[in-house]
Amino acid sequence: MRSRKIVVFLGPSLDRERAREILDADYRPPAKRGDVFKAAKEGARIIGLIDGVFFQDSAVAHKEILHVLEMKTKVIGSSSMGALRASELYPYGMEGVGEIYRLYMNGTLVSDDEVALIFDPVSFDPLSEPLINIRDNIREAEEKMIIEAGAGEKILKSALSLYFPDRTYERILEIADLDEDERERFKSFIQKEKGDLKREDAIRALERIKEIRKEITEAV
């Protein structure tokens, strides 16, 4: 199957260089309304919806994905907009992949604000930190006993108080009600050990698409 038969909408969740190491595909910018349907009309057999726009343009519509599924095109969602839409459309055949998808499915996450961020429109580099990553890093820091639960609650409270484009660790720690030692310990953890759950899920999605491609190829 040629790469043009696999279209992946990818932006800040994972850099293109790493993505291409995993999967040969037609990589396109974060999807806006109409992009998924357009890819299917152009002949895509598998569509990976990882990143999509939320506020810059109209988001990918549920009806659009349903039309694509009716065209017998496989749609895999993960990490960001893809995880959100997969959690809503799994009864109709959209497949979700990853931890963020699981958290939406079990109701732990309910808002699209959890995965929202701003990014450079050219390089797709993230310019703010998604709330889901902040939560995950707080949890990790607590488990490693770098900060106590009380400090973690204060950091999360500060993150929640900010509009999503303003969520950076620098800004969050600036306004968090922490003592200097707590602030420095968490800052050091972020600098040295910061995790990226959206990135991990994007990688899982590409690996899953690679499996599906093999299954389709072997079935032909």
C-alpha atoms as an extended CHARMM CRD file, in Angstrom:
* protein
*
       220  EXT
         1         1  MET       CA              0.0000000000        0.0000000000        0.0000000000  PROA      1               0.0000000000
         2         2  ARG       CA              1.4840000000        3.3360000000       -1.0210000000  PROA      2               0.0000000000
         3         3  SER       CA              1.8390000000        6.0450000000        1.5950000000  PROA      3               0.0000000000
         4         4  ARG       CA             -0.7430000000        8.2740000000       -0.1210000000  PROA      4               0.0000000000
         5         5  LYS       CA             -3.3400000000        5.7030000000        0.8940000000  PROA      5               0.0000000000
         6         6  ILE       CA             -2.5820000000        6.5600000000        4.5240000000  PROA      6               0.0000000000
         7         7  VAL       CA             -3.2590000000       10.1510000000        5.5770000000  PROA      7               0.0000000000
         8         8  VAL       CA             -2.3090000000       11.3510000000        9.0450000000  PROA      8               0.0000000000
         9         9  PHE       CA             -3.2820000000       14.7380000000       10.4570000000  PROA      9               0.0000000000
        10        10  LEU       CA             -0.3960000000       15.6400000000       12.7130000000  PROA      10              0.0000000000
        11        11  GLY       CA              0.8580000000       18.8270000000       14.3000000000  PROA      11              0.0000000000
        12        12  PRO       CA              2.2480000000       19.6360000000       17.7500000000  PROA      12              0.0000000000
        13        13  SER       CA              1.7380000000       16.1770000000       19.2520000000  PROA      13              0.0000000000
        14        14  LEU       CA              4.7490000000       14.6790000000       17.4480000000  PROA      14              0.0000000000
        15        15  ASP       CA              7.4860000000       15.9780000000       15.1710000000  PROA      15              0.0000000000
        16        16  ARG       CA              7.3380000000       14.8300000000       11.5430000000  PROA      16              0.0000000000
        17        17  GLU       CA             10.8540000000       13.3690000000       11.5680000000  PROA      17              0.0000000000
        18        18  ARG       CA              9.9880000000       10.9420000000       14.3650000000  PROA      18              0.0000000000
        19        19  ALA       CA              6.6240000000       10.1800000000       12.7680000000  PROA      19              0.0000000000
        20        20  ARG       CA              8.2200000000        9.1850000000        9.4660000000  PROA      20              0.0000000000
        21        21  GLU       CA             10.6090000000        6.8660000000       11.2780000000  PROA      21              0.0000000000
        22        22  ILE       CA              7.5530000000        4.9320000000       12.4450000000  PROA      22              0.0000000000
        23        23  LEU       CA              5.1890000000        5.1330000000        9.4810000000  PROA      23              0.0000000000
        24        24  ASP       CA              5.3960000000        6.0880000000        5.8060000000  PROA      24              0.0000000000
        25        25  ALA       CA              2.3100000000        8.2270000000        5.2590000000  PROA      25              0.0000000000
        26        26  ASP       CA              0.9340000000       11.4260000000        3.7720000000  PROA      26              0.0000000000
        27        27  TYR       CA              1.3070000000       13.7650000000        6.7460000000  PROA      27              0.0000000000
        28        28  ARG       CA             -0.9410000000       16.8150000000        6.7520000000  PROA      28              0.0000000000
        29        29  PRO       CA             -1.3830000000       19.7330000000        9.1870000000  PROA      29              0.0000000000
        30        30  PRO       CA             -3.9070000000       19.5940000000       12.0510000000  PROA      30              0.0000000000
        31        31  ALA       CA             -7.3210000000       18.8910000000       10.5840000000  PROA      31              0.0000000000
        32        32  LYS       CA            -10.0250000000       21.4900000000       10.2430000000  PROA      32              0.0000000000
        33        33  ARG       CA            -13.5940000000       20.8630000000        9.1610000000  PROA      33              0.0000000000
        34        34  GLY       CA            -13.7230000000       19.1630000000        5.7740000000  PROA      34              0.0000000000
        35        35  ASP       CA            -10.1490000000       17.8870000000        5.7470000000  PROA      35              0.0000000000
        36        36  VAL       CA            -10.9350000000       14.3220000000        6.8260000000  PROA      36              0.0000000000
        37        37  PHE       CA            -13.6940000000       13.9690000000        4.2500000000  PROA      37              0.0000000000
        38        38  LYS       CA            -11.4120000000       15.4280000000        1.5670000000  PROA      38              0.0000000000
        39        39  ALA       CA             -8.7050000000       12.8490000000        2.3610000000  PROA      39              0.0000000000
        40        40  ALA       CA            -11.2190000000       10.0130000000        2.0540000000  PROA      40              0.0000000000
        41        41  LYS       CA            -12.5130000000       11.3520000000       -1.2780000000  PROA      41              0.0000000000
        42        42  GLU       CA             -8.9220000000       11.4620000000       -2.5260000000  PROA      42              0.0000000000
        43        43  GLY       CA             -8.6360000000        7.7420000000       -1.8680000000  PROA      43              0.0000000000
        44        44  ALA       CA             -7.2380000000        7.3640000000        1.6350000000  PROA      44              0.0000000000
        45        45  ARG       CA             -7.8260000000        3.8660000000        2.9740000000  PROA      45              0.0000000000
        46        46  ILE       CA             -6.6690000000        4.7060000000        6.4980000000  PROA      46              0.0000000000
        47        47  ILE       CA             -6.9060000000        8.1190000000        8.1700000000  PROA      47              0.0000000000
        48        48  GLY       CA             -5.0870000000        8.9490000000       11.3710000000  PROA      48              0.0000000000
        49        49  LEU       CA             -6.6520000000       11.8740000000       13.1950000000  PROA      49              0.0000000000
        50        50  ILE       CA             -4.1750000000       12.9900000000       15.8400000000  PROA      50              0.0000000000
        51        51  ASP       CA             -4.1910000000       16.7990000000       15.8300000000  PROA      51              0.0000000000
        52        52  GLY       CA             -6.9760000000       19.1110000000       14.7930000000  PROA      52              0.0000000000
        53        53  VAL       CA             -7.8580000000       22.7550000000       15.2130000000  PROA      53              0.0000000000
        54        54  PHE       CA            -10.1460000000       23.8080000000       18.0470000000  PROA      54              0.0000000000
        55        55  PHE       CA            -10.4070000000       27.5730000000       18.0320000000  PROA      55              0.0000000000
        56        56  GLN       CA             -8.3960000000       28.7820000000       15.0110000000  PROA      56              0.0000000000
        57        57  ASP       CA            -10.9720000000       27.3430000000       12.5810000000  PROA      57              0.0000000000
        58        58  SER       CA            -14.0160000000       25.0740000000       12.5720000000  PROA      58              0.0000000000
        59        59  ALA       CA            -13.2140000000       21.7280000000       14.1620000000  PROA      59              0.0000000000
        60        60  VAL       CA            -13.6560000000       18.3640000000       12.4590000000  PROA      60              0.0000000000
        61        61  ALA       CA            -17.3540000000       17.5500000000       12.6420000000  PROA      61              0.0000000000
        62        62  HSD       CA            -18.8200000000       14.2930000000       13.9120000000  PROA      62              0.0000000000
        63        63  LYS       CA            -20.9880000000       13.9770000000       10.7910000000  PROA      63              0.0000000000
        64        64  GLU       CA            -17.9110000000       14.3280000000        8.5950000000  PROA      64              0.0000000000
        65        65  ILE       CA            -16.2040000000       11.3690000000       10.2710000000  PROA      65              0.0000000000
        66        66  LEU       CA            -19.4020000000        9.3300000000       10.0860000000  PROA      66              0.0000000000
        67        67  HSD       CA            -19.5450000000        9.9020000000        6.3150000000  PROA      67              0.0000000000
        68        68  VAL       CA            -15.9320000000        8.7510000000        6.0150000000  PROA      68              0.0000000000
        69        69  LEU       CA            -16.6370000000        5.6030000000        8.0310000000  PROA      69              0.0000000000
        70        70  GLU       CA            -19.5900000000        4.8690000000        5.7370000000  PROA      70              0.0000000000
        71        71  MET       CA            -17.0920000000        5.0260000000        2.8370000000  PROA      71              0.0000000000
        72        72  LYS       CA            -15.3150000000        2.0400000000        4.4670000000  PROA      72              0.0000000000
        73        73  THR       CA            -12.2680000000        4.1380000000        5.2980000000  PROA      73              0.0000000000
        74        74  LYS       CA            -10.6520000000        3.2480000000        8.6160000000  PROA      74              0.0000000000
        75        75  VAL       CA            -10.3090000000        6.2040000000       10.9810000000  PROA      75              0.0000000000
        76        76  ILE       CA             -7.9230000000        6.0340000000       13.9420000000  PROA      76              0.0000000000
        77        77  GLY       CA             -8.0210000000        8.7290000000       16.6240000000  PROA      77              0.0000000000
        78        78  SER       CA             -5.4920000000        9.4990000000       19.3230000000  PROA      78              0.0000000000
        79        79  SER       CA             -3.6630000000       12.0530000000       21.4380000000  PROA      79              0.0000000000
        80        80  SER       CA             -5.6430000000       15.2520000000       20.9020000000  PROA      80              0.0000000000
        81        81  MET       CA             -8.6550000000       16.0000000000       18.7030000000  PROA      81              0.0000000000
        82        82  GLY       CA             -8.4310000000       12.3860000000       17.5380000000  PROA      82              0.0000000000
        83        83  ALA       CA             -8.8100000000       10.9910000000       21.0480000000  PROA      83              0.0000000000
        84        84  LEU       CA            -11.7680000000       13.2460000000       21.7200000000  PROA      84              0.0000000000
        85        85  ARG       CA            -13.6140000000       12.3330000000       18.5300000000  PROA      85              0.0000000000
        86        86  ALA       CA            -12.8300000000        8.6100000000       18.8900000000  PROA      86              0.0000000000
        87        87  SER       CA            -14.3420000000        8.5810000000       22.3820000000  PROA      87              0.0000000000
        88        88  GLU       CA            -17.5420000000       10.0380000000       20.9150000000  PROA      88              0.0000000000
        89        89  LEU       CA            -17.7100000000        7.9540000000       17.7370000000  PROA      89              0.0000000000
        90        90  TYR       CA            -16.3620000000        4.5380000000       18.7510000000  PROA      90              0.0000000000
        91        91  PRO       CA            -19.8760000000        2.9690000000       18.5460000000  PROA      91              0.0000000000
        92        92  TYR       CA            -19.8580000000        3.8090000000       14.8350000000  PROA      92              0.0000000000
        93        93  GLY       CA            -16.4770000000        2.2980000000       14.0100000000  PROA      93              0.0000000000
        94        94  MET       CA            -13.8760000000        4.9590000000       14.7660000000  PROA      94              0.0000000000
        95        95  GLU       CA            -10.9700000000        3.3470000000       16.6130000000  PROA      95              0.0000000000
        96        96  GLY       CA             -9.3080000000        5.1040000000       19.5300000000  PROA      96              0.0000000000
        97        97  VAL       CA             -5.7380000000        4.5130000000       20.6590000000  PROA      97              0.0000000000
        98        98  GLY       CA             -3.8070000000        5.5270000000       23.7480000000  PROA      98              0.0000000000
        99        99  GLU       CA             -4.1470000000        6.6910000000       27.3220000000  PROA      99              0.0000000000
       100       100  ILE       CA             -5.8450000000       10.0080000000       26.5690000000  PROA      100             0.0000000000
       101       101  TYR       CA             -8.5150000000        8.1990000000       24.5530000000  PROA      101             0.0000000000
       102       102  ARG       CA             -9.0070000000        5.8190000000       27.4970000000  PROA      102             0.0000000000
       103       103  LEU       CA             -9.4070000000        8.7290000000       29.9170000000  PROA      103             0.0000000000
       104       104  TYR       CA            -12.0800000000       10.3090000000       27.7180000000  PROA      104             0.0000000000
       105       105  MET       CA            -13.8080000000        6.9640000000       27.3730000000  PROA      105             0.0000000000
       106       106  ASN       CA            -14.0270000000        6.3150000000       31.1130000000  PROA      106             0.0000000000
       107       107  GLY       CA            -15.1720000000        9.8610000000       31.8710000000  PROA      107             0.0000000000
       108       108  THR       CA            -12.0270000000       11.0040000000       33.6670000000  PROA      108             0.0000000000
       109       109  LEU       CA            -11.6710000000       13.6610000000       30.9630000000  PROA      109             0.0000000000
       110       110  VAL       CA            -14.7140000000       15.4520000000       29.5660000000  PROA      110             0.0000000000
       111       111  SER       CA            -13.5430000000       18.7960000000       28.1960000000  PROA      111             0.0000000000
       112       112  ASP       CA            -11.6050000000       19.5540000000       25.0070000000  PROA      112             0.0000000000
       113       113  ASP       CA             -9.7060000000       22.0840000000       27.1440000000  PROA      113             0.0000000000
       114       114  GLU       CA             -7.6550000000       19.1380000000       28.4610000000  PROA      114             0.0000000000
       115       115  VAL       CA             -5.8170000000       18.7260000000       25.1480000000  PROA      115             0.0000000000
       116       116  ALA       CA             -5.9720000000       22.2750000000       23.7930000000  PROA      116             0.0000000000
       117       117  LEU       CA             -2.7920000000       24.2700000000       23.1630000000  PROA      117             0.0000000000
       118       118  ILE       CA             -1.4050000000       26.8530000000       20.7800000000  PROA      118             0.0000000000
       119       119  PHE       CA              1.3540000000       26.0690000000       18.3110000000  PROA      119             0.0000000000
       120       120  ASP       CA              3.5750000000       27.6910000000       15.7270000000  PROA      120             0.0000000000
       121       121  PRO       CA              1.6450000000       27.5960000000       12.4220000000  PROA      121             0.0000000000
       122       122  VAL       CA              4.7820000000       26.8370000000       10.4150000000  PROA      122             0.0000000000
       123       123  SER       CA              6.8430000000       24.4510000000       12.5500000000  PROA      123             0.0000000000
       124       124  PHE       CA              3.8740000000       23.1300000000       14.5970000000  PROA      124             0.0000000000
       125       125  ASP       CA              6.0260000000       23.4370000000       17.7330000000  PROA      125             0.0000000000
       126       126  PRO       CA              3.7920000000       23.7250000000       20.8110000000  PROA      126             0.0000000000
       127       127  LEU       CA              3.7750000000       27.1760000000       22.4310000000  PROA      127             0.0000000000
       128       128  SER       CA              1.7110000000       26.2430000000       25.4800000000  PROA      128             0.0000000000
       129       129  GLU       CA              1.2720000000       23.1170000000       27.5780000000  PROA      129             0.0000000000
       130       130  PRO       CA             -1.8950000000       21.0000000000       27.3580000000  PROA      130             0.0000000000
       131       131  LEU       CA             -3.6500000000       20.4320000000       30.6510000000  PROA      131             0.0000000000
       132       132  ILE       CA             -3.5270000000       16.6420000000       30.3040000000  PROA      132             0.0000000000
       133       133  ASN       CA              0.2890000000       16.7570000000       30.1850000000  PROA      133             0.0000000000
       134       134  ILE       CA              0.3780000000       19.0490000000       33.2110000000  PROA      134             0.0000000000
       135       135  ARG       CA             -1.8070000000       16.6260000000       35.1630000000  PROA      135             0.0000000000
       136       136  ASP       CA              0.3790000000       13.6920000000       34.1560000000  PROA      136             0.0000000000
       137       137  ASN       CA              3.6070000000       15.4380000000       35.1440000000  PROA      137             0.0000000000
       138       138  ILE       CA              2.1740000000       16.4700000000       38.5070000000  PROA      138             0.0000000000
       139       139  ARG       CA              1.1690000000       12.8510000000       39.1280000000  PROA      139             0.0000000000
       140       140  GLU       CA              4.6380000000       11.6270000000       38.1610000000  PROA      140             0.0000000000
       141       141  ALA       CA              6.3520000000       14.1920000000       40.3960000000  PROA      141             0.0000000000
       142       142  GLU       CA              4.1670000000       13.1540000000       43.3200000000  PROA      142             0.0000000000
       143       143  GLU       CA              4.8440000000        9.4520000000       42.7520000000  PROA      143             0.0000000000
       144       144  LYS       CA              8.5890000000       10.1440000000       42.7280000000  PROA      144             0.0000000000
       145       145  MET       CA              8.1430000000       12.1620000000       45.9360000000  PROA      145             0.0000000000
       146       146  ILE       CA              9.5850000000       15.2810000000       44.3160000000  PROA      146             0.0000000000
       147       147  ILE       CA              6.5630000000       17.2360000000       45.5230000000  PROA      147             0.0000000000
       148       148  GLU       CA              3.8010000000       16.4380000000       47.9960000000  PROA      148             0.0000000000
       149       149  ALA       CA              0.1550000000       16.1470000000       47.0390000000  PROA      149             0.0000000000
       150       150  GLY       CA             -0.6280000000       19.5780000000       48.4720000000  PROA      150             0.0000000000
       151       151  ALA       CA              1.9160000000       21.2110000000       46.1950000000  PROA      151             0.0000000000
       152       152  GLY       CA              0.5690000000       19.2660000000       43.2380000000  PROA      152             0.0000000000
       153       153  GLU       CA             -2.9300000000       20.5520000000       43.9590000000  PROA      153             0.0000000000
       154       154  LYS       CA             -1.6500000000       24.1320000000       44.0100000000  PROA      154             0.0000000000
       155       155  ILE       CA              0.1550000000       23.6910000000       40.6960000000  PROA      155             0.0000000000
       156       156  LEU       CA             -2.9480000000       22.2060000000       39.0780000000  PROA      156             0.0000000000
       157       157  LYS       CA             -5.1430000000       24.9640000000       40.5200000000  PROA      157             0.0000000000
       158       158  SER       CA             -2.8550000000       27.5520000000       38.9380000000  PROA      158             0.0000000000
       159       159  ALA       CA             -2.9540000000       25.7420000000       35.5830000000  PROA      159             0.0000000000
       160       160  LEU       CA             -6.7480000000       25.5730000000       35.6490000000  PROA      160             0.0000000000
       161       161  SER       CA             -6.9710000000       29.2970000000       36.3630000000  PROA      161             0.0000000000
       162       162  LEU       CA             -5.2050000000       30.1410000000       33.0990000000  PROA      162             0.0000000000
       163       163  TYR       CA             -6.7140000000       30.2850000000       29.6140000000  PROA      163             0.0000000000
       164       164  PHE       CA             -5.1550000000       27.4890000000       27.5550000000  PROA      164             0.0000000000
       165       165  PRO       CA             -2.8430000000       29.6980000000       25.4000000000  PROA      165             0.0000000000
       166       166  ASP       CA             -1.2550000000       31.0120000000       28.6140000000  PROA      166             0.0000000000
       167       167  ARG       CA             -0.4950000000       27.6120000000       30.1280000000  PROA      167             0.0000000000
       168       168  THR       CA              3.2620000000       27.3420000000       30.2900000000  PROA      168             0.0000000000
       169       169  TYR       CA              5.1670000000       25.8840000000       33.2010000000  PROA      169             0.0000000000
       170       170  GLU       CA              6.9200000000       29.2050000000       33.6890000000  PROA      170             0.0000000000
       171       171  ARG       CA              3.6160000000       31.0540000000       34.0540000000  PROA      171             0.0000000000
       172       172  ILE       CA              2.0070000000       28.3200000000       36.1580000000  PROA      172             0.0000000000
       173       173  LEU       CA              4.8760000000       28.2580000000       38.6460000000  PROA      173             0.0000000000
       174       174  GLU       CA              4.9790000000       32.0410000000       38.7200000000  PROA      174             0.0000000000
       175       175  ILE       CA              1.4250000000       32.2840000000       40.0710000000  PROA      175             0.0000000000
       176       176  ALA       CA              1.2520000000       29.0350000000       42.0890000000  PROA      176             0.0000000000
       177       177  ASP       CA              1.0820000000       29.4390000000       45.8730000000  PROA      177             0.0000000000
       178       178  LEU       CA              4.2220000000       27.4070000000       46.5470000000  PROA      178             0.0000000000
       179       179  ASP       CA              7.1830000000       27.9090000000       48.8080000000  PROA      179             0.0000000000
       180       180  GLU       CA             10.4800000000       28.4460000000       46.9980000000  PROA      180             0.0000000000
       181       181  ASP       CA             11.7450000000       24.9240000000       47.6400000000  PROA      181             0.0000000000
       182       182  GLU       CA              8.5980000000       23.3380000000       46.1660000000  PROA      182             0.0000000000
       183       183  ARG       CA              8.7670000000       25.6420000000       43.1970000000  PROA      183             0.0000000000
       184       184  GLU       CA             12.4000000000       24.8260000000       42.4560000000  PROA      184             0.0000000000
       185       185  ARG       CA             11.9500000000       21.0630000000       42.8840000000  PROA      185             0.0000000000
       186       186  PHE       CA              9.0670000000       20.9320000000       40.4120000000  PROA      186             0.0000000000
       187       187  LYS       CA             10.8450000000       23.2860000000       38.0180000000  PROA      187             0.0000000000
       188       188  SER       CA             13.9160000000       21.0470000000       38.0510000000  PROA      188             0.0000000000
       189       189  PHE       CA             11.7560000000       17.9680000000       37.4580000000  PROA      189             0.0000000000
       190       190  ILE       CA             10.1100000000       19.5880000000       34.4260000000  PROA      190             0.0000000000
       191       191  GLN       CA             13.4660000000       20.6250000000       32.9890000000  PROA      191             0.0000000000
       192       192  LYS       CA             15.0000000000       17.1590000000       33.3660000000  PROA      192             0.0000000000
       193       193  GLU       CA             12.1870000000       14.6120000000       33.3020000000  PROA      193             0.0000000000
       194       194  LYS       CA              9.0890000000       16.2020000000       31.7670000000  PROA      194             0.0000000000
       195       195  GLY       CA              6.8340000000       13.6500000000       30.1330000000  PROA      195             0.0000000000
       196       196  ASP       CA              4.5750000000       14.1820000000       27.1230000000  PROA      196             0.0000000000
       197       197  LEU       CA              1.4900000000       11.9960000000       27.1430000000  PROA      197             0.0000000000
       198       198  LYS       CA              0.1680000000       13.4260000000       23.8790000000  PROA      198             0.0000000000
       199       199  ARG       CA              3.4360000000       12.5390000000       22.1460000000  PROA      199             0.0000000000
       200       200  GLU       CA              3.3830000000        8.9970000000       23.5520000000  PROA      200             0.0000000000
       201       201  ASP       CA             -0.1750000000        8.4810000000       22.3260000000  PROA      201             0.0000000000
       202       202  ALA       CA              0.6510000000        9.8400000000       18.8710000000  PROA      202             0.0000000000
       203       203  ILE       CA              3.4180000000        7.2590000000       18.5870000000  PROA      203             0.0000000000
       204       204  ARG       CA              1.0020000000        4.5240000000       19.6870000000  PROA      204             0.0000000000
       205       205  ALA       CA             -1.4500000000        5.6280000000       16.9920000000  PROA      205             0.0000000000
       206       206  LEU       CA              1.1590000000        5.4610000000       14.2300000000  PROA      206             0.0000000000
       207       207  GLU       CA              2.2330000000        2.0200000000       15.3950000000  PROA      207             0.0000000000
       208       208  ARG       CA             -1.4050000000        0.9010000000       15.3440000000  PROA      208             0.0000000000
       209       209  ILE       CA             -1.8950000000        2.2670000000       11.8120000000  PROA      209             0.0000000000
       210       210  LYS       CA              1.1890000000        0.3490000000       10.7420000000  PROA      210             0.0000000000
       211       211  GLU       CA             -0.4040000000       -2.8300000000       12.1050000000  PROA      211             0.0000000000
       212       212  ILE       CA             -3.6480000000       -2.1400000000       10.2500000000  PROA      212             0.0000000000
       213       213  ARG       CA             -1.7510000000       -1.5030000000        7.0130000000  PROA      213             0.0000000000
       214       214  LYS       CA             -0.0920000000       -4.9110000000        7.3790000000  PROA      214             0.0000000000
       215       215  GLU       CA             -3.4200000000       -6.5970000000        8.0800000000  PROA      215             0.0000000000
       216       216  ILE       CA             -4.9940000000       -5.0400000000        4.9710000000  PROA      216             0.0000000000
       217       217  THR       CA             -1.9930000000       -5.9030000000        2.7950000000  PROA      217             0.0000000000
       218       218  GLU       CA             -2.0030000000       -9.5270000000        3.9390000000  PROA      218             0.0000000000
       219       219  ALA       CA             -5.7520000000       -9.8000000000        3.3490000000  PROA      219             0.0000000000
       220       220  VAL       CA             -5.4740000000       -8.6800000000       -0.2810000000  PROA      220             0.0000000000
